[in-house]
Structures are given as C-alpha cells and as structure tokens.
Amino acid sequence: MKLIPLPAFNDNYIWLLHDNVRALVVDPGEAQPVFVALQQLGLQLASILVTHHHGDHVGGVAELAKATGAQVCGPASEKMPEPLTRLVQGDAVQALGRTWHVMDVPGHTAGHIAYFSPDAGLGAMPSPVLFCGDTLFSGGCGRLFEGTPAQMLASLDKLAALPGNTQVCCAHEYTLSNLRFACAVEPDNADLKAYAGHCEGLRARGLPTLPADLALELKINPFLRSRCDSVVQAAQAFQPSLCTAEHSDSEVFAAIREWKNQFK
C-alpha cells in the first residue's frame, strides 16, 4: 500500500492511497491532479472519502465520480455532491481491503468527520493512518468557522487518543507557519525546535512535511498541549484575564486559537 500527497491549489494535499491496482483519494478539491496520478500510475479509482464541505475539498468529487464510478463517502450533516454514502461517528467504510472508522470531529465545520484505519498496510511495519481534513494540522489546527472552542478541543482530544504511531494526513501544507507560532507559544520546547529545523529542510528540498507522526505532534503542537503548564502560561500572557479567574480548558484553548488567528 502506498500513500501519496498530491499537491493542489496553493497549499492543499489530496491524499491518494493505492495498492498498485486500485486507489482511494481523500478530499479532491480539484479533479485534474487525481486524473494525472491515476494515468501515470495505471490505477483505477475505487473510493473517494470527503471530510467536510468546503470547496477546496469537494470541488473535484463530481467529475471524478462520474468518470470512474468511484464510491463517494462523506459527512452526514453537510452539503455534499450527490450521490454519496453519508457517515457519522461509529460508521465504518470498506476501501482497498481496509476498514476506515469514521469519527465526528466538529470545530472547523459543524459536521466535519475523519477517517481512521488501524492497519493501512504502509511499508514493512504497517502503521495506522488518519485522514483528518482541516481539523488537525502538523503544529496546528483548523480555524473555527462553524464550531466552538469546546467542540474543537473535544475533537482534538479524540484524535490525540489514537495510537502514537498514527500517520496524520492533514489536508494543507501549513506546517512551517504553524511551527513559527508554536515556537512563540513554547520557545523552550526542544522537540519543537528540532522538528522545525527538520521541516524547514524538507520544504527547502521541495518535499512535503506530511504525513505527521501523532506521537511527535503531542510533543510539539500547542493545540494538543493546551493543558500543559507552559502553554497555559503562554495563554495567560496573551490573555491576562485567564490569570485572575478560574478558567476552563476550553477557555485556554480559545485563547491560543485567537492568538494564532492574530499571529503574523
């Protein structure tokens, strides 16, 4: 099984997983990169998985489905190109001989879902794979366009509980900008500094920083670390009102998210 991030638009990735014969793609915002990859690799598109309704994730779905007959799956409660199989937390999809478990992860959008396979068969040592759309990024998380901080925090907690060797397949190459912010939050985080240097080297060579490793994200991503003392203290420095009142976990998370929204 091989996993390929197909660049699209300015910074999107359309994820393509294949077994040398059949393929699935995730969040095809445009069709052409997928058609090119299918032709170059001699693959038949069998499945299309969609995490949420934004145009840069669904724009190529109808064209691809019409041309290939691929099965389309997506969130139950969001406007999607029809026809498709609508999914919610607890559902499972069979694709490429693997079971993909569906997780509700609202926050970026109200009905956002993610897909998790405990054994996607990547390489000699099979690793779990997570297609998380715009919920979790390497070093960051999605903006809260439709959900609340409490919802996003709960969604990230759900993802953080997955196995540490999970390969996190985010939908955007936002890593370097996320890590600049993360370093502002935790300037003394040695793991973060080392990872930032590693990612800068990858991008200098034109290589993707993704997929990310979940265990490492738990060490460097401020949105997965919003209960850590160092991140709480940074949030209090940004929003002093957190120092003078009993604060909830979601209020700290909201402060970090707002700081990121303003960060230059």
N, C-alpha and C positions, 0 to 999 in steps of 0.2 A: 504494500500500500504506500502510495507516495502523495505528499502534501505540498501544494504549490500556491504561493500567494500571487495572484495575477493583478498587477497594478491597473488602476482605473481612475479616471478623472485626475485630480491633482495629488491626492494622498490616500485614496481608497485602496483596499485589497478585496478582491473577490477570491475567496478560498476555493481551490479545486483539489479534491481528493480522488485518486484513481487507483485501480488495480491492474493497469496496463490494457484493460479492455473497456471497462465501464467507469463512469465518473459521476461524482456529485459536485455541485457548486453551491456556495453559500453567499447570499446577498448580492446577486448580479445586478448592480446598478446600471450597467450597460452590457449589451449582448456581444459586441464585437470582440473584446479580449477573450471571451469564452469560445466563440467560434474559431478564432485563430488557434487557441491552445488545443481544442478538440481535433482540428485538422492536422496540426503539427505532430501531435502525439498519437493520432489514429484511435481516438476514443469515442465511445457512444455515451452521450449524456443521459443518465438514468434518473437522477433526482435533483431537485432544486429546493434548498432549505432557505427560508427567509426568517429573519429575526424581528423586523419591525417595518413600519410602513413608509419610512422616508424614501424620497425619490432616488437618492443615490444608492439605495439598497434594493429597490424593486423595479427600476426603470427598464431592465433588460429581460424581466421574467416572462412577459407575454410572448415576446419574439422567440426566446429560447424554447419555451414550452411548445409553441406552435411548430417550430422547425424540427424538434427532436422527439416530441411526445413524452418528455420527461415528467415524472410525478412532481407536483409542486406542493410544498407544505409550508404553513405559516401560522402566525398568531390568530387565535380565535376571535379576538375582540377588536382588531384593527382593519381598516380598509385595505384590501389586498386585490391584486389582479386575479380574476376568476378564470377557470375553476381551480380550486385548491383544497387540500385537506387542512382543516383548521384544528389547531392544537392548543392544549393547556397543560399546566403542571400535572405531572403524573402520566401523561401520554408517552408513547414510545413510537419511533419510526424505524422501520427496517430499510436500510440503504447500504448497498455494497457489502451485503452479508454481515453488517454490524447493526447493533441496536443503539439508537440515539435517543437518550432520555430527555424529555422536554422539561425545562424549568421556567417558571414565571419569574421574570426579573424586571418589574416595573421601575421607572425612575426617569430614564431618558425619554421614553414614551410610556403611555399608560398600559399598553398591552405587550410590551417587549418580552420576547422569550429567548432562551438559549438552548443549545443542543449539546449534550454530553455523552460521549462513548467511553466506557471504562477500558476498552481494548480496541483501539482503531487500527492496530497492527502496523505501526510505523517503525521501520528499521528492525534491527536484530532484537532489541528489547522493547516490545510493544508498550506504548505509553497511552494513557488516557488523553483524549482530545476534547477541548471545549470550543465551540463556536459561540462567541458571546456578543457579536454585533457591536453596538456602541455603549454597552453597559460598563465593561472593564477594558481599560487600555493599559499598556505597559507604562507604569509610573503614573497612571491617572484613571479617570472615569469619565463617563459621558456627562454632558450638560443636562440639567433637569428641565427639559422642555415641557413635560406633561405631568411629571410625578413630583413627590415631595422628598425632602432630605431623608425623612424616616423610611420611606419606601426604598430609596436608593441604598441606604445603609443596610437595610434588611436584605436587599438583593445581593449586595456585595458580600455580606456575611454568608449567604447561601453558597456563593461561588468560592469563598475562602475556605469553606469546609470540604471542598473536593480534595482528592489526593494531591500531595505536594508535587508529584512529577507530571501533573496535568500540563499539557501543551495548550497555552491560551492563545487562541486565534482571534485577535481583535480585527476590526474592520477598517482601521485607519493607521497610517504611519505617523503617529503623533509623538513617538517616544522621546525624541530629543527635547521638544518643547515641554513635555510633561516632566522630564527629568530636571530641567532647569528650575521649574517650580518646586519639585520635590527637594532639590538641594537648598532652596530658600527656606523650606519648612524645617528640614533636618540637615543643617550644614555640617554636622559632625558624624553623620552616618557613613561609616567606612564602606559598607557594602554598596551603598548608593553611589559613592564616588567611583568605586571600581567599575560598577555597571555602566555608569555614564560614560566613562572612558572607553569601555568595550563597545558601546552602541555608537559613539562618535566614530570609532574606527570602522565599524560596519558601514555606516552611511557614507563615509569618505570613499569607500570602495564600491559604492552603489548597491550595497546589499541590504535586504530588509532586516529590521531588528526583531521581527516576529517569525514564528510564534514565541511567546514569552513562557518562562517557567514559573508556575504558580508559587512554588516554594520561595523563589527569589523575590517575586512580587510581594510576598508577605514581609520581606525584609526591607523593601525599598519604596513601596507605593504608599504615599501618605493617606490615601483614601481607604486602604486596607489596614492602616495603622492608626486610625483616628482615636483609638482608645489608649494608645501608648503615651506615656508621660511626656516625651519630647514633642509629640505632635499636639497634645493638649496644651502644653505651654506655648507653642508657636501660635495656636489658635487664640489663646488668651492675649498674646501680644498684639495680634491683628484686631481682635475684638475684645477690648478690656472689660466689657460688661460680663463676660464669662468668668471673670475673676471675682466678682462681687456677689454672685448669686449661685445657687445650686443649679448646675447645668446638666442637661441630659446628653446622652451620647449623640443623639441626632442634632442637637444644637451645636456641638463641637464640629460634627461633620458638615453642617450647613455653613459654618464659618470658614472652614477650609475650602469648601466648594465656592463660596463667594470670593474668597481671596484669589482662587485660581481664575475666576471669571475676570477679575481686575488685573491680573498679573501681566506684566509686559516683559 
